[in-house]
Amino acid sequence: MMKPSAESISRLAASTAAQYSSDTIVILGKGPSADQVHSRVFKDAVVIGINDAERIHPTDITIFYEDWVGESVAEDGLRSSAYVTSTSFRAPDRTVVRLPFQPLSNDAEDQVLLRFQDRSEVAIEEAMFLTGLEIARAIADHRDRQQTVYMVGFDFTPDAGQARAASSQYSPELSARRRAGIELQEYILQNALYTLKDTNLDVQHVGTREFSQLTAELLNERFHVAVEESDVPQPVDYEDVIMPTVEVTAEITTNHFGDLDRLEKLVRAAHSAGADWVKVQKRDVETFYTQEQLASAYKSPFGNTFGDYRRQLELGKDGFRFLDELTKDLGIGWFASVLDKPSFQWLTNDVEVPLVKLPSTISEKRDYLKYVAENYSGSVVISTGMTDKSYEDWLLQTFTQQEALYLLHCNSAYPTPDEHTNIGVVRHYANLAAQQKQQEGPRIVPGYSSHDYGWMASALAVAAGAEMVEKHVKLGNTEWAHFDAVAVDLTTDAFTEYVSAVRQAQLHVGSTQKRITASEHHKY
């Protein structure tokens, strides 16, 4: 007879299964191989996450038994539709199923596997993938047909750590007991896979263990559409894919709040989504604002004045060094919007900022802009919101000794109405770049700084010739911080989708050279 715990899982399985038409389930762990699996694998699949694996990808069901997981997922914003837990965790507007917890000891493997095969009662096993597999079985029972289950992120390599996107300040250190538990769980998984042979689950472990059916690379190939070369001889031997260069920038601004842990999460999430650059801001608070503004009442966790708030948001030398080292380790670039002369002098002398950005907000501070033009020969990124053709002419006359001049078209309204994005300006900047190639002076790089919703305008900008696109990002919401209306939340898939759309636009634009491609041939 089915006990209450099994009945609650059956109901959860039925409601989850009703949301998808595919027969694919992903059980997601936090092993480092999870970074290698493309987000397309998760599309249209039921995703069951272990602990705070929802940091890697949103899940339909999250399973956990330790309080730190609840704190972790709550910090970044809940990314699961339902939670199965033994804790007192609460999630308003989400389904929460409470099950008893069954700890694992070295002499209890038989009891664990006995419960797994008996199925009359369901618990949160310390080897939580067993609970995930039981939910998958319940989904298969409901659908009355076999389900394909991919186990992603279960590497059983404790020394290798966890996936970058799943890093959490709450996650406990790897103790001797946890290490032993991980080794024991690998043995239990092999027994479970044996048990599930010839059942309504086709379980495929993704990894490099002896019992793995797939590597991450092979799994990715299953979910990508491959165009095979035609058997018909091709007239010209060209490369099959030609894509224009487009650099994607995740604009963090000061959304790190001066918190290096938060900054790291932002950078790692942007890198995981496929960005080429992250960008922060730097201003000298004491001179950028008036003393009256700084003394104004402003409630925040950092004090009761606007000055308290703004001073906290600025990175110091240690913060920029941390950013520089982190981005070098990850293989992503960084640069900064530099809003005033003291910040420019400090960053270029003490920190060596890779690129200098001059945003639209200071376009009227011509004395400062001219100072940068005369004292900096590196590449400069300039947004042109709230300006017209006369500003463009002044820029081209003033910035003559830089390595490259990135001209980013933007509209400074947050959000920018669709009818005011004027992506044709990007085409104009691309034409300027083509003309500049024949002349002396900095290389012009056309681009677009997106203050509109979504990815459409940025994709069109790529088609118009943009070689850099920029999108504002944040990490969840707070009750006290100011976020611009279009900042993309990195705790969701929105920025990954944005980057994917930009890359797809690159693919569609392809080459300017008319040619016969490998996919076409004469029919008559």
C-alpha positions as CSV (number, residue, x, y, z in Angstrom):
1,M,0.0,0.0,0.0
2,M,1.3,3.5,-0.9
3,K,2.1,5.6,2.1
4,P,1.5,9.4,2.4
5,S,5.1,10.2,1.4
6,A,4.8,8.2,-1.8
7,E,1.4,9.7,-2.5
8,S,2.7,13.3,-2.2
9,I,5.5,12.5,-4.6
10,S,3.1,10.9,-7.0
11,R,0.9,14.0,-7.0
12,L,4.0,16.2,-7.5
13,A,5.2,14.0,-10.4
14,A,1.8,14.2,-12.1
15,S,1.6,18.0,-11.9
16,T,5.2,18.4,-13.1
17,A,4.8,15.9,-16.0
18,A,1.7,17.8,-17.2
19,Q,3.9,20.8,-18.1
20,Y,6.0,19.0,-20.7
21,S,5.4,16.9,-23.7
22,S,8.9,15.4,-24.0
23,D,10.0,12.1,-22.3
24,T,13.3,13.6,-21.0
25,I,14.3,14.2,-17.4
26,V,17.5,15.7,-16.2
27,I,18.7,15.1,-12.7
28,L,21.2,17.9,-12.0
29,G,24.0,17.8,-9.5
30,K,26.7,20.3,-8.8
31,G,29.8,18.5,-10.1
32,P,32.1,20.5,-12.3
33,S,31.0,18.6,-15.5
34,A,27.7,20.5,-15.2
35,D,29.5,23.6,-16.6
36,Q,30.2,21.6,-19.8
37,V,26.5,20.8,-20.6
38,H,24.8,23.2,-23.0
39,S,21.6,24.9,-21.7
40,R,19.7,23.4,-24.7
41,V,19.9,20.0,-23.0
42,F,17.5,21.3,-20.3
43,K,15.0,22.8,-22.7
44,D,11.6,21.0,-22.7
45,A,13.0,18.5,-20.1
46,V,11.8,18.0,-16.5
47,V,14.8,19.2,-14.4
48,I,15.3,17.8,-10.9
49,G,18.0,19.6,-8.9
50,I,20.0,18.4,-6.0
51,N,20.8,20.9,-3.2
52,D,21.2,24.4,-4.8
53,A,21.9,23.1,-8.3
54,E,19.2,25.6,-9.4
55,R,22.0,28.1,-9.5
56,I,23.3,26.3,-12.6
57,H,19.9,26.1,-14.3
58,P,16.3,26.7,-13.2
59,T,14.7,23.5,-12.0
60,D,11.2,22.1,-11.8
61,I,11.9,20.3,-8.5
62,T,14.7,20.9,-6.0
63,I,15.6,18.3,-3.3
64,F,17.5,19.1,-0.1
65,Y,17.8,18.2,3.6
66,E,20.2,20.8,5.0
67,D,19.3,24.3,6.1
68,W,22.2,26.0,4.2
69,V,20.5,25.1,0.9
70,G,17.4,27.0,1.8
71,E,19.5,30.0,2.6
72,S,21.5,29.7,-0.6
73,V,18.5,29.5,-3.0
74,A,16.7,32.2,-1.1
75,E,19.6,34.6,-1.5
76,D,19.7,34.5,-5.2
77,G,16.0,34.3,-5.8
78,L,14.1,31.0,-6.0
79,R,14.6,29.3,-9.4
80,S,12.6,26.1,-8.8
81,S,8.9,25.5,-9.1
82,A,8.7,23.0,-6.3
83,Y,10.9,22.0,-3.3
84,V,11.1,18.6,-1.6
85,T,12.8,19.0,1.8
86,S,12.9,17.7,5.3
87,T,13.6,21.2,6.7
88,S,11.2,24.0,7.7
89,F,12.0,25.8,4.5
90,R,9.2,28.0,3.2
91,A,8.7,29.3,-0.3
92,P,5.6,31.4,-0.9
93,D,3.8,30.7,-4.1
94,R,5.8,27.5,-4.6
95,T,5.0,23.9,-3.9
96,V,6.8,22.5,-0.9
97,V,6.7,18.7,-0.2
98,R,8.1,17.6,3.2
99,L,9.6,14.2,3.5
100,P,11.6,12.5,6.3
101,F,15.4,12.4,6.0
102,Q,17.3,9.1,5.9
103,P,21.0,9.5,6.7
104,L,23.6,7.3,5.2
105,S,26.1,5.2,7.2
106,N,28.7,2.8,6.0
107,D,26.8,-0.2,7.0
108,A,23.4,0.9,5.6
109,E,23.7,0.5,1.9
110,D,21.5,-2.6,1.8
111,Q,18.7,-0.7,3.6
112,V,19.0,2.2,1.3
113,L,18.7,0.1,-1.8
114,L,15.9,-1.9,-0.2
115,R,13.9,1.2,0.3
116,F,14.7,2.2,-3.3
117,Q,13.4,-1.1,-4.6
118,D,10.4,-1.3,-2.3
119,R,9.0,2.1,-3.2
120,S,6.1,2.0,-0.7
121,E,7.6,4.9,1.2
122,V,9.7,7.7,-0.1
123,A,12.3,9.6,1.9
124,I,15.0,12.2,1.2
125,E,18.0,9.9,1.1
126,E,21.4,11.3,1.9
127,A,22.3,10.0,-1.6
128,M,19.7,12.5,-2.9
129,F,19.9,11.3,-6.5
130,L,17.9,8.2,-5.3
131,T,15.1,10.5,-4.4
132,G,15.5,12.2,-7.7
133,L,15.3,8.9,-9.5
134,E,12.2,8.0,-7.5
135,I,10.5,11.2,-8.6
136,A,11.5,10.3,-12.2
137,R,10.0,6.9,-11.8
138,A,6.8,8.5,-10.5
139,I,6.7,10.7,-13.7
140,A,7.2,7.6,-15.8
141,D,4.4,5.8,-14.0
142,H,2.1,8.8,-14.6
143,R,3.0,9.0,-18.3
144,D,2.8,5.2,-18.6
145,R,5.9,5.1,-20.8
146,Q,9.6,5.0,-20.6
147,Q,11.5,8.1,-19.7
148,T,15.1,9.0,-20.6
149,V,17.0,10.3,-17.6
150,Y,20.3,12.1,-17.9
151,M,22.3,12.4,-14.7
152,V,24.4,15.6,-15.1
153,G,26.9,16.9,-12.5
154,F,27.5,13.7,-10.6
155,D,31.2,13.4,-11.0
156,F,32.1,11.9,-7.6
157,T,35.4,13.8,-7.7
158,P,35.4,15.8,-4.5
159,D,38.8,17.3,-5.1
160,A,37.6,18.9,-8.3
161,G,35.1,21.0,-6.5
162,Q,31.7,22.0,-7.9
163,A,30.4,23.7,-11.0
164,R,31.3,27.4,-11.2
165,A,27.7,28.5,-11.5
166,A,26.8,26.7,-8.4
167,S,29.3,28.3,-6.0
168,S,27.7,29.3,-2.8
169,Q,29.0,31.0,0.4
170,Y,26.7,28.7,2.3
171,S,28.0,25.4,1.0
172,P,29.9,23.5,3.7
173,E,33.5,22.6,3.5
174,L,34.4,19.1,2.3
175,S,35.0,17.2,5.5
176,A,36.4,13.7,5.8
177,R,32.8,12.5,6.4
178,R,31.5,14.2,3.3
179,R,34.3,12.8,1.2
180,A,33.6,9.3,2.5
181,G,29.9,9.8,1.8
182,I,30.6,10.9,-1.8
183,E,32.7,7.7,-2.4
184,L,29.9,5.6,-0.9
185,Q,27.3,7.3,-3.1
186,E,29.1,6.4,-6.2
187,Y,28.8,2.7,-5.2
188,I,25.1,3.2,-4.4
189,L,24.5,4.8,-7.8
190,Q,26.0,1.9,-9.7
191,N,23.7,-0.5,-7.7
192,A,20.7,1.7,-8.5
193,L,21.6,1.8,-12.2
194,Y,21.7,-2.0,-12.1
195,T,18.3,-2.1,-10.4
196,L,16.7,0.2,-13.0
197,K,17.7,-1.9,-16.0
198,D,14.7,-3.0,-18.1
199,T,12.3,-0.6,-16.2
200,N,10.4,2.5,-17.2
201,L,13.6,4.6,-16.8
202,D,16.5,4.6,-19.2
203,V,19.1,6.2,-17.0
204,Q,22.3,7.6,-18.6
205,H,25.0,8.9,-16.4
206,V,26.9,11.8,-18.0
207,G,30.6,11.9,-17.2
208,T,33.8,10.0,-17.4
209,R,33.3,7.2,-14.9
210,E,33.5,3.6,-16.0
211,F,29.8,3.3,-15.8
212,S,29.0,6.6,-17.7
213,Q,27.0,6.1,-20.8
214,L,27.8,9.6,-22.2
215,T,30.4,12.4,-21.9
216,A,29.1,16.0,-21.7
217,E,30.4,16.5,-25.3
218,L,28.3,13.6,-26.6
219,L,25.2,14.8,-24.7
220,N,25.6,18.3,-26.2
221,E,25.8,16.7,-29.7
222,R,22.5,14.9,-29.1
223,F,20.8,18.3,-28.5
224,H,22.3,20.3,-31.4
225,V,21.0,20.2,-34.9
226,A,24.0,19.2,-37.1
227,V,24.0,20.0,-40.8
228,E,25.8,17.2,-42.7
229,E,27.9,18.1,-45.7
230,S,26.3,17.4,-49.0
231,D,27.5,14.5,-51.0
232,V,27.4,16.7,-54.0
233,P,30.9,18.1,-54.9
234,Q,31.0,21.8,-54.0
235,P,32.2,24.4,-56.5
236,V,34.4,26.3,-54.0
237,D,36.2,25.0,-50.9
238,Y,35.0,27.5,-48.3
239,E,34.7,27.2,-44.5
240,D,31.2,26.0,-43.6
241,V,30.6,28.7,-41.0
242,I,31.7,32.3,-41.1
243,M,30.6,34.6,-38.3
244,P,31.4,38.3,-37.7
245,T,33.1,39.2,-34.4
246,V,30.8,40.5,-31.7
247,E,31.9,41.1,-28.1
248,V,29.2,40.8,-25.5
249,T,29.5,42.9,-22.4
250,A,27.6,42.3,-19.1
251,E,27.2,45.7,-17.6
252,I,27.3,45.2,-13.8
253,T,27.5,48.9,-13.0
254,T,27.6,49.0,-9.1
255,N,25.2,46.1,-8.6
256,H,27.9,44.3,-6.7
257,F,27.2,46.8,-3.8
258,G,30.9,46.7,-3.0
259,D,30.5,43.1,-1.9
260,L,33.3,40.9,-3.4
261,D,31.2,37.7,-2.9
262,R,28.4,39.3,-4.8
263,L,30.8,40.6,-7.4
264,E,32.2,37.1,-7.9
265,K,28.8,35.6,-8.4
266,L,27.9,38.2,-11.0
267,V,31.2,37.7,-12.9
268,R,30.8,33.9,-12.8
269,A,27.2,34.0,-14.0
270,A,28.1,36.4,-16.8
271,H,31.0,34.1,-17.8
272,S,28.8,31.0,-17.7
273,A,26.2,32.7,-19.9
274,G,28.9,33.4,-22.5
275,A,29.8,37.0,-22.1
276,D,33.2,38.3,-23.3
277,W,33.5,41.2,-20.9
278,V,32.1,42.4,-17.6
279,K,32.0,46.1,-16.8
280,V,31.8,48.0,-13.6
281,Q,31.7,51.7,-12.7
282,K,34.1,54.0,-10.8
283,R,33.5,57.5,-9.6
284,D,35.0,59.7,-6.9
285,V,32.0,60.0,-4.6
286,E,33.3,63.0,-2.6
287,T,33.6,65.2,-5.8
288,F,31.1,63.6,-8.1
289,Y,28.2,64.6,-5.8
290,T,27.6,67.8,-3.8
291,Q,28.0,67.8,-0.1
292,E,24.3,68.5,0.2
293,Q,23.5,65.4,-1.9
294,L,25.8,63.2,0.2
295,A,24.3,64.4,3.5
296,S,20.7,63.8,2.3
297,A,18.7,61.1,4.1
298,Y,18.8,57.8,2.4
299,K,17.9,54.5,4.1
300,S,20.1,51.5,3.2
301,P,22.0,48.7,5.1
302,F,25.1,50.9,5.0
303,G,23.8,54.0,6.9
304,N,21.2,56.7,6.8
305,T,22.6,59.1,4.2
306,F,23.0,59.0,0.5
307,G,26.8,59.4,1.0
308,D,26.8,56.2,3.2
309,Y,25.1,54.4,0.4
310,R,27.2,55.6,-2.5
311,R,30.5,55.1,-0.7
312,Q,29.7,51.5,-0.1
313,L,29.0,50.9,-3.8
314,E,32.5,51.8,-4.9
315,L,35.2,49.2,-5.4
316,G,38.6,50.1,-3.9
317,K,42.0,48.9,-5.0
318,D,41.5,45.5,-3.4
319,G,38.2,45.1,-5.2
320,F,39.7,45.9,-8.6
321,R,42.6,43.6,-8.0
322,F,40.1,40.8,-7.0
323,L,38.2,41.5,-10.2
324,D,41.3,41.4,-12.3
325,E,42.5,38.1,-10.9
326,L,39.1,36.5,-11.1
327,T,38.5,37.4,-14.7
328,K,42.0,36.2,-15.6
329,D,41.3,32.9,-14.0
330,L,38.0,32.5,-15.8
331,G,39.2,33.8,-19.2
332,I,36.8,36.8,-19.4
333,G,37.7,40.4,-19.8
334,W,36.8,43.4,-17.6
335,F,36.7,47.2,-18.0
336,A,35.2,50.1,-16.2
337,S,33.0,53.2,-16.9
338,V,35.2,56.0,-15.4
339,L,33.0,59.0,-14.6
340,D,35.5,61.6,-13.4
341,K,39.1,62.8,-13.6
342,P,40.2,61.5,-10.1
343,S,38.9,58.1,-10.9
344,F,40.6,58.1,-14.3
345,Q,43.9,59.0,-12.8
346,W,43.6,56.4,-10.1
347,L,42.5,53.6,-12.4
348,T,45.1,54.2,-15.1
349,N,48.0,54.7,-12.7
350,D,47.3,52.3,-9.9
351,V,45.1,49.5,-11.4
352,E,45.8,49.6,-15.2
353,V,42.2,49.3,-16.4
354,P,42.1,47.3,-19.7
355,L,39.6,49.6,-21.4
356,V,38.1,53.0,-20.4
357,K,34.4,53.5,-20.9
358,L,33.0,57.1,-21.1
359,P,29.3,56.8,-20.6
360,S,26.5,58.9,-22.0
361,T,25.8,60.5,-18.6
362,I,29.0,62.5,-18.8
363,S,28.8,63.5,-22.5
364,E,28.5,67.2,-21.6
365,K,31.7,67.1,-19.5
366,R,33.9,68.0,-22.4
367,D,36.9,69.2,-20.4
368,Y,37.1,65.7,-18.7
369,L,36.6,63.9,-22.0
370,K,39.3,65.9,-23.7
371,Y,41.6,65.2,-20.8
372,V,41.1,61.5,-21.3
373,A,41.7,61.9,-25.1
374,E,45.0,63.6,-24.4
375,N,46.3,61.4,-21.7
376,Y,45.2,57.9,-22.7
377,S,46.3,55.9,-25.8
378,G,44.5,52.7,-25.0
379,S,41.1,51.7,-26.3
380,V,38.1,53.8,-25.3
381,V,34.5,52.8,-25.3
382,I,32.0,55.7,-25.7
383,S,28.2,55.5,-25.4
384,T,26.4,58.2,-27.4
385,G,23.0,58.4,-25.6
386,M,21.5,62.0,-25.3
387,T,23.8,63.2,-28.1
388,D,23.5,64.0,-31.8
389,K,25.7,64.3,-34.9
390,S,27.7,67.3,-33.5
391,Y,28.9,65.1,-30.6
392,E,30.0,62.4,-33.0
393,D,32.0,65.0,-35.0
394,W,33.6,66.3,-31.8
395,L,34.6,62.8,-30.7
396,L,36.2,62.0,-34.0
397,Q,38.2,65.3,-33.9
398,T,39.2,64.8,-30.3
399,F,40.0,61.1,-29.9
400,T,42.8,60.7,-32.4
401,Q,45.5,58.9,-30.6
402,Q,43.7,55.9,-29.2
403,E,44.2,52.3,-30.3
404,A,40.5,51.8,-30.9
405,L,37.4,53.9,-30.4
406,Y,34.3,51.9,-29.7
407,L,31.2,53.9,-30.6
408,L,28.2,52.4,-28.9
409,H,24.9,53.8,-30.0
410,C,22.3,53.9,-27.3
411,N,19.2,55.7,-26.1
412,S,19.5,56.7,-22.4
413,A,15.8,56.1,-21.6
414,Y,15.3,53.1,-19.2
415,P,13.6,51.3,-20.8
416,T,14.0,52.6,-24.4
417,P,10.8,52.5,-26.4
418,D,11.0,50.2,-29.4
419,E,10.4,53.2,-31.8
420,H,13.4,55.0,-30.3
421,T,16.1,52.3,-30.5
422,N,17.1,53.6,-34.0
423,I,19.4,50.7,-34.8
424,G,20.1,52.4,-38.2
425,V,22.6,54.5,-36.2
426,V,24.7,51.3,-35.7
427,R,24.8,50.9,-39.5
428,H,26.0,54.5,-39.7
429,Y,28.8,53.7,-37.2
430,A,29.7,50.6,-39.2
431,N,30.1,52.8,-42.3
432,L,32.3,55.2,-40.3
433,A,34.4,52.2,-39.3
434,A,34.8,51.1,-42.9
435,Q,35.8,54.6,-44.0
436,Q,38.3,55.0,-41.1
437,K,40.2,51.9,-42.3
438,Q,41.5,54.0,-45.1
439,Q,42.7,56.8,-42.9
440,E,45.1,57.5,-40.0
441,G,43.7,57.4,-36.5
442,P,42.1,54.9,-34.1
443,R,40.2,51.9,-35.4
444,I,36.5,52.5,-35.0
445,V,34.4,49.6,-33.5
446,P,30.6,50.1,-34.0
447,G,28.4,48.8,-31.2
448,Y,25.1,49.0,-29.3
449,S,24.4,49.6,-25.6
450,S,21.0,48.1,-24.9
451,H,18.6,49.9,-22.6
452,D,15.6,48.2,-24.2
453,Y,13.9,45.0,-23.1
454,G,15.0,41.7,-24.4
455,W,17.4,40.8,-27.2
456,M,15.7,41.8,-30.5
457,A,17.3,45.3,-30.8
458,S,20.7,43.8,-30.0
459,A,20.3,41.1,-32.6
460,L,19.3,43.7,-35.2
461,A,22.4,45.7,-34.1
462,V,24.6,42.7,-34.9
463,A,22.9,42.6,-38.4
464,A,23.6,46.3,-38.7
465,G,27.3,45.8,-38.0
466,A,27.7,46.0,-34.2
467,E,30.9,44.4,-33.0
468,M,30.1,45.0,-29.3
469,V,26.8,44.8,-27.6
470,E,26.2,45.7,-23.9
471,K,23.4,44.6,-21.5
472,H,22.9,45.7,-17.9
473,V,22.8,42.8,-15.4
474,K,22.0,42.3,-11.7
475,L,21.8,39.5,-9.2
476,G,18.3,39.2,-7.9
477,N,16.5,42.1,-6.2
478,T,16.7,43.8,-2.8
479,E,14.3,46.0,-0.9
480,W,16.6,48.9,-0.8
481,A,18.8,49.1,-3.9
482,H,18.1,51.0,-7.0
483,F,18.2,48.9,-10.2
484,D,17.5,50.3,-13.6
485,A,14.3,49.0,-15.2
486,V,16.1,46.9,-17.9
487,A,18.8,45.2,-15.9
488,V,18.7,41.5,-16.6
489,D,18.6,39.2,-13.6
490,L,21.4,36.7,-13.7
491,T,19.5,34.4,-11.3
492,T,17.3,33.6,-14.3
493,D,18.0,32.4,-17.9
494,A,17.4,35.8,-19.4
495,F,21.0,36.8,-20.0
496,T,21.9,33.4,-21.3
497,E,19.0,33.7,-23.7
498,Y,20.3,37.2,-24.6
499,V,23.8,36.0,-25.4
500,S,22.4,33.0,-27.3
501,A,20.3,35.3,-29.5
502,V,23.3,37.5,-30.2
503,R,25.3,34.5,-31.2
504,Q,22.5,33.3,-33.4
505,A,22.4,36.7,-35.0
506,Q,26.1,36.4,-35.7
507,L,25.4,33.1,-37.4
508,H,22.7,34.5,-39.5
509,V,24.7,37.5,-40.6
510,G,27.6,35.3,-41.6
511,S,29.8,36.6,-44.4
512,T,29.5,39.6,-46.7
513,Q,30.9,37.5,-49.5
514,K,28.3,35.9,-51.8
515,R,29.2,32.3,-52.2
516,I,27.8,28.8,-52.8
517,T,27.4,27.1,-49.4
518,A,27.7,23.4,-48.5
519,S,24.0,23.1,-47.9
520,E,22.8,24.1,-51.4
521,H,23.0,22.5,-54.8
522,H,21.1,22.5,-58.1
523,K,18.0,20.4,-58.3
524,Y,17.7,20.4,-62.1
